[in-house]
């Protein structure tokens, strides 16, 4: 049975059944705004408001959008539900001569191109430069020969639509599809095609970048990157970026690093062009770390250093506020949070402790726990605190380790 507020939605009346097939070029930029995460300022605002005096428990959460906002959302769905629309905009930008492309055109191309495998390992500045010089080509017929065996190469090709096949002199063949590349390597030496390149389908579309441009752009990448070395090995690569033409907002942004170095960067100074590093790390660490405790243990270690204490606390508050499931569903991480809470108490950081308690209370979910006792006189294995005589609710104060109560999921701090 659906919750009451969901039954009001007409799930079958959607006039755009294909809305789920939004092209990646349009959906990529909406992830951050819809993720439900919040910044540290949101937590501070919570403490400054008087909401603590009002009991909102039990009220259903429902969207409260005005009719105007709903109409705007409908228009957005209309625009994004057409899978050809994004491609049409990109094609218009591609068909312009390089000299005629505006900054907006290049940004539009950049948004589309960065998702293709051919551009995956390039820095943002290199991709932007390539987008400014690329030429658009279409081969309408299947079976058309694009490059002959032994032909001198003068361009680098990336497939935007269709499939091509390369037949090598030794009899082997290879199929390349959207996002794959072929042609020259970044060198000014004369290069020749090994094999024959043919289109396999009609309407194959490519972008081509001349050899001179390709070599120039890829060989000047060093001036835009800064490599951090430790014991002779590169542990971090940063890219120089400028967010505006005035040159006031510029700096280095981390584009790759070892897991250990990425954790270390949490408490280092972040560039003006990389203000959301902590949020980005907390959103993505699961892809390169085996356990969140790798981060938790480091944070506890750094907390003992006076100069790092505020930075560590900022990381933990953002973590609790944006990804509370990491703690609620993991006993080891719950213990980490309890230890961190105790550290805040011991160091008299009462303001931060209050922020942590508010974040935990706001993000915690209702659970139902069933405990069975063999008899009335059997111990409970947990103790309670509070009640009407104390002036606040009933909370679990302690839970005996390894007991039936602990196995059932009861935790210190649970409100009954």
N, C-alpha and C positions, 0 to 999 in steps of 0.2 A: 504494500500500500504506500502510495506516494505521500510525502509530507504535505500539509495543507497548502503551503505557499507554492508548491510545485504543481499542484493540480490545476491551478489557475492558468498555467501556461498551455497554449494550444500547440503541443509538440508536432502534431500532424499537419498544421496549417502553414508550414514553411513554404513559401512560394519558390524558394531557391534550393532545391535538394542538392545541387552541386556545390553549395557553399563550403563544404568541407574540402573541396579540391582547390583551395586557393593556391595560386602559384607561389613558389617559395620566394620569388622576388618581392612579393607584396607582404607576405606573412612574417618575414624575418624580423622586421623592426617592431612588431607588436608584442613580442614575447616579454620584454622587460616591463612594459607598462601594464600587462595583464597578469603578472606573476603573483601579485598579492603581497610582495615583499614591501618592506617599509624601511625608511632610513632612521638614523638615531634621533633626528629632530622630531619624528613622530612620537617616539617614546617620551621625550622631554615635554612635548605638548600635553601628553596624557597626564603627567604629574602636575602641570600648571593648571589644568582644568579642575572643576569641582565635581567631576563625574563620580569621584569616590564616594560621595554622599548618597548617590542614587543607586538602588539595587535594580539592575537590568537583567538579572539572571532569569532564564526561562522565556524571554521574549524571542520570537523567531527572527532570524535575519532575512530581510527581504529587500530587493532593490527599490529605491525611492527616487526614480528618475522622473523628471518632468516630461510632458508630452513633447516639448520641443527637442529635448535630448533624445527621446525615442525616435522621432522623425529623422534626426541626424544619424542615429545608429542604423536606421533602415536604409538611408542613403549610402552609408558606408558599406553595408552588406550588398546593396545593389552593385556598387562599384567593384568590390572584391570578389563577388560571386562569378564574374565573367572571367574565365581563365585566359581569354585572349587579350583582355585589356592591357595587362602588364606587358605582354609581348609586343603589342602595337606601339606602346610608348617607347619601349627599348628600340624597336625597329626604326621608329622615326629618328631617334638620336643617332643610331648607327648609320643611317642613310645620308647624314650630313657629312660634308667634307671636314677633315680634322680642323681646319682653320675656322670653320663656322660653328664648331661645337661650343656651347656656353658652359659655364660652371655647373649649371643645373643639369645639362645633358650628361656631363661627365659623372656627376653624382648618381644620376639614374643608371648609367652604364655600370658604375662601380657596384651599386646595390645588386645588380643582376649578375655581374661577372664573378664577384667574390665567392659565389656558391659553386662555381664550376671547378672540377678537380685540377684543371690545367693551371689555375691561379692559386691553388690552396696553400702552397708553401711560400708565397710571395708576400712581402710587406705591403702595407696599405699604400705607401707612397709609390712603390713600383707599380701596383695595380692601377693607381690613378694615372700615372704617366702613360701606361700602356693603353688605357681607355681613351686618352686624348689623341693618340696617333693611329688607332686601329681603323682599318678599312673593311667595309661590309661587302661580301660577295655571295651570290646565289647561283647554284648549278641546278637547273630545272629538271634535267633528264637523268634517270637511273642508268648506270653503265657508262657514264661519261668519264673519260680519263682526265684526272686533274694534274697528275705528275707522271712523267715517263721514267722508266729505269735509266739511271745515268744522267738525268737532266740536272742542270745546275740550279741549286736552290737559292732563292732570294727573299723568302718570307717564312714566318712562323705562323701556322694555321691552328685555330681552335674551332671545333665543330659546335655550332649553336643549335642545329636541327638536322635530323637525318643520320645516316650511317655511311661510312666509307670502308672500303676493304683494301688492304695492302697485300699484294702478291709478291713475295720475295723470289729472287732468282733460284733459290734452292728448293722451291716448290711449296714452302710454307706460306700460310696466309694469316692475316690478323684483321679483326673487325674493330673499328673505332666508332664510338657513338657520342652523343651530346656531352660536352665538357672535356673530351679527350683532345690531344694536340698532336701535331706532326709537323715536319719541316726542319728548319735550321736549328742549330744550337747557338747560344750566345757567343759567337766568335765572328771575326771579320775575315777568316780564312775562306777560301772557296770550298763549297760543300756540294755534294752531288747526291741525288736521290738513289737509295738502294731499294729497288722494287717499283711496282706500278701501283698508283693510288687511283681507285675508281669509286664512283658513287654507287651505293647499293639500292637507294630509293630515290624517288622524285623529290624535288624541292629541298636539296641539301643547302644549308646556310652556314657560312663561315665568317670569322673575322680574321684578317691577315695583318701582320705587323712586319714591316720591312726590316731586312737584316740589320741595316745601319741603326735604326731606332731600337730594335730589340737588343743589340749588343750594347748600345750607349746606356739604355735604361738599366739593364741588369748589371752592368759593370760599374755603375755609379751608386749601387745600393749601399756600398760600404760607408759612404759619407752620412747616410741617414740612420745607421745602426751603431749601437754601442754594445760591445761584448764584455761581460764580466767574467774574469778567469780566476780560478782558485786551484793552486797546485798544478798549473799547466793545463787545466781542463776548463772549457767554456761551460759555465753553470747558469748563465742568464744572458738573454739577448734583448736589448731595448731598441725601440724604433723612435726616431725623432719625428714629432708631428706638430703641425701648426693648425690651430682650430679657427683662426681668422687671419685675414690678410694684413691686419695691423701689426702682427708679430708679437702682440702682448700675451696671447695665450698660446704658448708653445712649451714643449718639454718632451721628455722621454716616456714612452709607455711600454710596459713589459709585454713582449709577444711570445716568448718561450723561455722556459727555465726548468731546472731539475725540480722534483717535488719538494726536496728539502729547502731549496732556495725560494720557491714560491711561498712556503710556510713562513720563512724568515722575513719575506717582504711585507707580511701583514703588519709588522711593527716598525717598518722603515717609513721614511717620509715619502708620500706619494705625490707624483707630479700633478700640476694643475690640469693636464690633459688626461689624467687617469684617476679622477676623484672617486670612482666606484670600485676600486680594486678589491676592497674587502668583501663587498656584496657579491662581486663576480666570483671571487675565490670560494665563498661559502655556497654559491649556487652550483659550482662545477667540480669541487674537490673530489666528489665520489668517482669521477672518471679516472683519477690518477693516484688515489690513496686507497689502501685496503681497509683502513679503519679511521673513523673520526677521532679516535683517541690519540692518533699521531699528532693531531693539531692540539687536542685538549691537554695532553701532557706537556707540550711545549709552552702552552699558555700559562699553565700552573708554574712551570719553571721560571718563566719570564716575570711572573707576578712578584716574585721575591726581589726583583730589581726595582728600586724606587722610581727611577727615571722611565721605566717601561710600564708602570702599573696602570696609568690612565689609558694608555694605548691598548693594553691587554683587555681592560674592562670594556672599552668601546667595541672590541671584536666580539667578546662574549655577549654583550647586550644585543648587538646586531644579529648574532647567530640565534639567540633565543627568540628574538622578535620575528625573524624571517623564516626560521626553519626549526620550529619547536619539536617537530616529529623526530628530529635527530636525537633529542633527549628523552622524550616521552616513551619512545618505543625501544630504548636501549638501556638496560640496567647499568651498564658500565658508564654511560654518558650521564645518567641520573646521578650516579655517585660523584662524577666529575663536577656536576653543577652544585651538589651539596658541599663539596670541598671548596669550591670557588666562593660559595656563599659564606662559608665559615671564614675564609681568608678576608672577605670584605668586612665581616664583623670584627675580626681581630685587628684589622688596620684602621678601624673606625671610619670607613668610607660609607657613612650612613645614606648619603644622597644616592650613590650608585646602588647600594643595597635595596633602596626603595624602588629604583628603576627596574632592578632585576625582578623583584617581587611582583611589580605591576605587570611586567612583560609575561612572566610565568602564569599569573592569574588570568590575564587576558587571552592567552593562547591555549590554556589547558582545556581538554575535552572531557565531557561526562563519560564515566565508565560504570558498569554494574559488576560488582564483585560478590560472589557467593561463598561464604565460609560455612562449613558443616562442623558442628561440635559433637563428639561422642556422647557427652552428658552436660548438664547445666554447670557442673563444677569444673569442667575442663578449662584450662587457661586459654586466653584469647591470642596470646603472642604479639599483641600490640597495645599501645597505650594512647589515650585521647587527651586532648587539651582544649579548654574553652568551655563554652556553654553560656546560658543566659545570665548566670551569676557573675561571669567574667566580663560580659558585655560584648562578646563576639562569638562567631560560629564555632562549631565543633570540628577540630582538626586532628589528624593522626600525628602524634608526637614522635613515637618510635615504633619500628617494626623489627621483630627479632629475626636476625639473619638465618636463612635456611628453614624458617618455619613455614607452616601451611599458609599463614597469612601472606608471607612474602611470595610464596609460590603462586598464590591466587592473584598477585599483582598489586597488593596494597603497598602504598609508599608513604614515607614521611612527607608531611605537607598536604596530603589529600584532605579535602574538606568533605565531611559527611553531610 
